[in-house]
Amino acid sequence: MSKGFIEVAVDKFNKQQNNLIKKIGNYTDIVVPPLLITGITNDAKYLAWSIGIRNSFITTGFAWTAFEHLLYNGDNAGVDVVPPPVVSYGTPPAAVKPGMRGRFSDVCAIIKKDPNYTNAIGLDLGIVEVVQVFVPEEGKPDVSVSLHTGHPFFKYLIDQYQGAQIYKDTGDGKGFLKYDKAIMPTYTDDAHLPASGVAVLWRYKFVYLYGGVEVGTVSSIIEVMVTGL
């Protein structure tokens, strides 16, 4: 599945511009006024220049901060501290007027209205967004764990699932047994902890629930060393 879109983040939008400019020539059956292609090409060059300057300021900004801290706190070993380079603007491309997004959108609209346009072309030009189809059977919980007041605290991506079935092995020789269900993207095992100072290894496995049944692939085993408080 796909839907039309224009990137919101400036850096990604610039990549989207360049992708269309690079590939539109492969589709000679689609008619776009050359002046419009020239326009968004100039837009892309000017925006890339601006992004490069901005990134340079960010990078050198951190370097100048470190330089200042070294001047202020560093040891005087008789060696001069070399300052970072000053950002060079270079020669900018031809300036353009505001409204790049609108101009790009106009070109996309012309392309999509062309009788020779197909969804495959839109995907190649990067002017339609791929929407991932949710397939419950392909899910595998990716679970992280930490300790909250000694109790295992789990996080996992619930997505469109109803939750997860949890299996637990307490180390009593019975192996993994069906233990509890997590219906939120976080879960705390509030089981009684071992005696004070005693450490025990608890192991867990999660499997997604969808339509009231277990689906997909069982998670990797999560091992937690719990200690009585």
N, C-alpha and C positions, 0 to 999 in steps of 0.2 A: 504494500500500500504506500501511497505517497500523497503529499499535498504541497501546494505552492508555498514558498516562504522566501524571506530575505533575512540574512543573518542580522542579529541585533548587535552583537559585539563588533566593534570597529575592526579589529584585527581579522576576525573571521570574514567580515564583509569584504575586506580587501582581497582576501584569498578567493572569495566567491566571484568578485569582479574579474580577477586575473584568470580564473578557470574558464569563465564564459568567453572572455576575449581570446583566450588561447584556442578554444575549441569551436567557436561559432563558424569559423572558416571551413570546418569539416562538413558542414551542412549547407551546401550550395543551393539546395532547393528551398531553403527558408530565406525569405527576403526581408532584410532589415536595412533601412536607409544607412548608407556608409557614414554619413555625418553623425548619426547617433552612436555608432560603434566607435568612431573617433572620439566622440564626447566622453563616453564611459572609459575609454582607454586613457584619456587625459586625466579623468577623475582618479583612476586607479594609480597612475604614476604619482600624482600629487599627494594622494592619501598615503601611499607607501613611503614617500619622503617624510611626511609628517609623523608617521608611526616610527620611522627610524630615528628621527630627532628625539621624539618622546622617550623611546627606549634608551637612547644614549644618555639622556638626562637622568633617567631612573638609575641606570648602572653607575654613572659617574657621581650621582648624588650619594649613593652608599659609599663610594670610594672617598669622596670629600669628607663625609662624616667620620669615616675611619681615620682619615688624615688629621682632622681636627682633634680627635681623641688622642692620637699619637702625639701631636704637638703638646697637648695639655697634660697627658698622663705618662708619656713615654719616658724611658731612661735616657739621660744625656750621655751618650757614648762617644760624643765628638763626631758623629756622622750626620751629615745633612739629610733631612727627610725630603724626598722628592715628591712634589705634589702631583695629583692625578692630572691627566690631560683635560684641557677645557674642550667642551663640546664644540665641534665645528658644524656650522649649518650647511656648508657646501653650497653649490649652486642649485637652487630649487628648480623643479620643472615649471612649465607654464602654469601660472595660477588659474584656479577654476572658481566658479561661483558656488555658494552653498546649495544644497539640495541633491547631493549625490544619490541618496537613497531613492528619491523620486525619479531621477533620470534612469537609474538602473531598473526600477520597477516598470517604467514605460517601455524599455527595451524588452523586458521579460514578457510583458503583455503582448507586444507585437509578435514575438516568437511563438507564444502559445496560441495565438489566433490564426497563425499560418496553417493552411490546410495540410501541409506536409509535416506538421509537428506531431510527435508521439511522446508518450510518457517516458519511453526509454531515452529519447533525446533530452527531455527535461532533466532526467537523472544524470545524464552525462554532462550536461552543462551546469549542473548544480543549482538549478532553479526550482526544483521540487525537493521536498524533504522526505526521506525514507522514514516511515512509521513502522516501528517494530511490531510484529504481530505477536500477541501474547499466546504462548503455547505452554499450558500448565505442565505437560509431561517433560518439558525440557529444563525444568527448574532444579537447582541444587542449592540449598541454603549455605550461605557463606557467613559463618558465625564467629563473632569475637566474644571474648569473655574477660571479665575483671572481677575483683572481689569487693563487695559492699558489706562492711561490717562482718567480714568473714564468710559471707554467703556468695556463691557464684552468681554473677550478673551477666546476662547474655544480651547481645544485640545482633540482629540480622535484618536483611531487607525483606519486608513482607510483600511488597509489590501488590499484585491483585489476588494474592492467595488469602485464604481464610485464617491462616496461622500455620503453626507447625506442631507436629507430633514429636514429643521428646522421649527418647529412650535413654536409660541411665544404668550404668554399671557401678555399683558401690564397692566392688572389690570383695564381695562376700562369696564369690565362687559361682554365682548364678548367672553371670554374664549380663548382657543388655536386656532389660525388661522395659515394657511400655510403662512410662512414668507419669507424664503430665502433658497438657497441651498449652502452647503459647498462642494467644489470640491477638497479641500486640507485638510490635517490632522489638520490644524488650521483654525480658523474663528474668525473674529472680527465683532461685531455688531456695526456699525458706525451710528446707528440711533441717532437723536437729543436727547441729555440728557435733563432731567427736568430743570426747572429754577434753578438758582444758589442757592445752599443750600437746595433744596427740594429733599427728598429721596423717591424713588418709587421702588416697588418690581416688577421686570420682571421675568417671568418664561419661561423656554424653554423645548422642547422635541426634540430629534434627532431620525431619523429612516434611516437606510441605503438605498442607491440607488444602484440597480444593474440591468443592462439591461434596464435602463430608467424608472424603476418602484420601488416603495417602497417595501422592503423585510425585513423579520425578525421581531424582537420584538422592540417595541419603547423603547427608553432609559428611565431611571428614570428621573423624573422632576428635572431640574436644576434651582435653585432659585438664583437670583442675585439682591442685593440691589444697585441700581445706584443712585448717587447723583449729582445734577447739579454743575458744577464747577464755 
